[in-house]
């Protein structure tokens, strides 16, 4: 069987599965649409949350980032898992007990203000839109690489599938498709890692392979990480286990990612679907377990891929380069520019081309000469690095590097698509609820009927999907890459601290919360916009990069809220009673308006 | 169950004890959380790399940052579940039905 056939079978099969599930679980009421009637089991919700959480970027790019930056990438590993400890101990049990449909509901009720509600809507929409554009792009890319179709066709196929089960099925449809998607993702991610680990270190379990020994050609064994440090040092890169980020910057970024994770609305609302506060705690354990399976595999894949890449490419002639090098070169994701004309590939630190993030441009317009490298027309940089590679290929090229059978490659592709679709669906739900529930029902027309609200939700999800698909097809490339920092920075400086104070303080009032959110968001957005779009230098305050400023924004939010609350009247007695009530786990009931 | 009729003063004693213990558990969990992630993985990473026994082939601080912290988080969430469930039981705030 050919690779194409395998791809069709795996992707087509998984799509049929998702659609089948969606048809079985169509939502009719708002309660089904928003929280799947609040009756999902902790185990199923754990799996669904894990799939919701792991986006196309995590699945495709994270291992590549780890391979490229070694220790420095630990900020993502710790940030995107450690946030679940904050989420579980500080946020979700109380919001589940609060027993409403959305995160914004909590802000609006706890701070008795439609201004707080409106700020919540704007933040939720901004965070989710930033994210969902990347997911649509991810689906489009995988499709275009797989089936040789235009990216826009791929984006449209992905968008229709998501609309079919998220738009129609609501949370009910999403939950069970996400369970299926997690299963696809976990096999797609771990199976290649197991094979590579066996080949490289003799360990069946990749997590042990990372700390295991590497066997040299001579038969000697050295710890894999020492080998990698050595290779990196020889080529002029920082040591793999040390990295080059400043400690303070690393601290702020990791903390911002953790707090941002705990404030992301599409993750929080997943926990509204289980039955009780007790079930929330259990579900959080399952969630992190399922996430950890993939997050513990990622650093292993990163280290293996880095070692493989250097060993197979460095110092080889083009004729001796491995097949996968040529096949990814075909797709424009690897390039070799023989700067010193010695016919041998040299990989060192630094960009190959002059522009920092420039992709290779080829002279041959797709019709390449057999057995010759593709010539690039980019302006070459001064430094001796000759190998360009796109970090995203490391996960996708892994099966080829390890010579795995064709069905594994097809499985990895199906996994990429599952990762993108599951996250897009979760985001779409928050986006549509923000409009139908938080904006229309709670602010604009409070008397709206239940069925009317569901119609609003479906129309809003269609509208957002059209916008997301548009940006997936015409990505403001620079913009999207730079706005990832926004999503986490915003969540860390707005939702997380404000919810935290709403639960743990009875004294923080409307004025304090609004002032705190505006100050936190203002600082974070201002800093990111200034350094990403306006300034052409990188003289950060105390060396804190825009990725980490959300942590400072959070501290500002806390301080301003406490200060303003202390000089304005305390919240009304009914709100204080509500806070006392959500602190006790009993009688969480099922979600209602 | 135990809900107060609207308007009547809440059962302050029992609720306050429950909340104080809840806060203690949360502080305890978060203290460990901070030490294993931002502590071992970032702030003290260099000295741990240099002076602690390596985990297999990985320097200790590096291992904590890439794998140890994640395993620790998992253990913490499990511990949190056990502690909170037993607090609920002992304070009479136990909930029925979780599946």
Boltz contact constraints between the chains, C-beta under 6 A:
constraints:
  - contact:
      token1: [A, 41]
      token2: [B, 99]
      max_distance: 6.0
  - contact:
      token1: [A, 71]
      token2: [B, 62]
      max_distance: 6.0
  - contact:
      token1: [A, 74]
      token2: [B, 65]
      max_distance: 6.0
  - contact:
      token1: [A, 74]
      token2: [B, 66]
      max_distance: 6.0
  - contact:
      token1: [A, 77]
      token2: [B, 66]
      max_distance: 6.0
  - contact:
      token1: [A, 78]
      token2: [B, 37]
      max_distance: 6.0
  - contact:
      token1: [A, 78]
      token2: [B, 41]
      max_distance: 6.0
  - contact:
      token1: [A, 78]
      token2: [B, 69]
      max_distance: 6.0
  - contact:
      token1: [A, 81]
      token2: [B, 70]
      max_distance: 6.0
  - contact:
      token1: [A, 81]
      token2: [B, 73]
      max_distance: 6.0
  - contact:
      token1: [A, 82]
      token2: [B, 37]
      max_distance: 6.0
  - contact:
      token1: [A, 82]
      token2: [B, 73]
      max_distance: 6.0
  - contact:
      token1: [A, 85]
      token2: [B, 33]
      max_distance: 6.0
  - contact:
      token1: [A, 85]
      token2: [B, 73]
      max_distance: 6.0
  - contact:
      token1: [A, 85]
      token2: [B, 76]
      max_distance: 6.0
  - contact:
      token1: [A, 88]
      token2: [B, 77]
      max_distance: 6.0
  - contact:
      token1: [A, 89]
      token2: [B, 26]
      max_distance: 6.0
  - contact:
      token1: [A, 89]
      token2: [B, 29]
      max_distance: 6.0
  - contact:
      token1: [A, 89]
      token2: [B, 80]
      max_distance: 6.0
  - contact:
      token1: [A, 211]
      token2: [B, 55]
      max_distance: 6.0
  - contact:
      token1: [A, 211]
      token2: [B, 56]
      max_distance: 6.0
  - contact:
      token1: [A, 211]
      token2: [B, 57]
      max_distance: 6.0
  - contact:
      token1: [A, 211]
      token2: [B, 58]
      max_distance: 6.0
  - contact:
      token1: [A, 223]
      token2: [B, 57]
      max_distance: 6.0
  - contact:
      token1: [A, 224]
      token2: [B, 57]
      max_distance: 6.0
  - contact:
      token1: [A, 225]
      token2: [B, 57]
      max_distance: 6.0
  - contact:
      token1: [A, 225]
      token2: [B, 58]
      max_distance: 6.0
  - contact:
      token1: [A, 241]
      token2: [B, 59]
      max_distance: 6.0
  - contact:
      token1: [A, 241]
      token2: [B, 62]
      max_distance: 6.0
  - contact:
      token1: [A, 250]
      token2: [B, 42]
      max_distance: 6.0
  - contact:
      token1: [A, 251]
      token2: [B, 42]
      max_distance: 6.0
  - contact:
      token1: [A, 275]
      token2: [B, 98]
      max_distance: 6.0
  - contact:
      token1: [A, 276]
      token2: [B, 95]
      max_distance: 6.0
  - contact:
      token1: [A, 276]
      token2: [B, 98]
      max_distance: 6.0
  - contact:
      token1: [A, 278]
      token2: [B, 95]
      max_distance: 6.0
  - contact:
      token1: [A, 278]
      token2: [B, 98]
      max_distance: 6.0
  - contact:
      token1: [A, 279]
      token2: [B, 98]
      max_distance: 6.0
  - contact:
      token1: [A, 281]
      token2: [B, 81]
      max_distance: 6.0
  - contact:
      token1: [A, 281]
      token2: [B, 84]
      max_distance: 6.0
  - contact:
      token1: [A, 284]
      token2: [B, 77]
      max_distance: 6.0
  - contact:
      token1: [A, 285]
      token2: [B, 77]
      max_distance: 6.0
  - contact:
      token1: [A, 285]
      token2: [B, 78]
      max_distance: 6.0
  - contact:
      token1: [A, 285]
      token2: [B, 81]
      max_distance: 6.0
  - contact:
      token1: [A, 288]
      token2: [B, 74]
      max_distance: 6.0
  - contact:
      token1: [A, 288]
      token2: [B, 77]
      max_distance: 6.0
  - contact:
      token1: [A, 292]
      token2: [B, 70]
      max_distance: 6.0
  - contact:
      token1: [A, 292]
      token2: [B, 74]
      max_distance: 6.0
  - contact:
      token1: [A, 295]
      token2: [B, 70]
      max_distance: 6.0
  - contact:
      token1: [A, 296]
      token2: [B, 67]
      max_distance: 6.0
  - contact:
      token1: [A, 296]
      token2: [B, 70]
      max_distance: 6.0
  - contact:
      token1: [A, 299]
      token2: [B, 66]
      max_distance: 6.0
  - contact:
      token1: [A, 580]
      token2: [B, 10]
      max_distance: 6.0
  - contact:
      token1: [A, 583]
      token2: [B, 19]
      max_distance: 6.0
  - contact:
      token1: [A, 584]
      token2: [B, 93]
      max_distance: 6.0
  - contact:
      token1: [A, 585]
      token2: [B, 88]
      max_distance: 6.0
  - contact:
      token1: [A, 585]
      token2: [B, 93]
      max_distance: 6.0
  - contact:
      token1: [A, 585]
      token2: [B, 95]
      max_distance: 6.0
  - contact:
      token1: [A, 586]
      token2: [B, 1]
      max_distance: 6.0
  - contact:
      token1: [A, 586]
      token2: [B, 2]
      max_distance: 6.0
  - contact:
      token1: [A, 586]
      token2: [B, 93]
      max_distance: 6.0
  - contact:
      token1: [A, 586]
      token2: [B, 95]
      max_distance: 6.0
  - contact:
      token1: [A, 587]
      token2: [B, 1]
      max_distance: 6.0
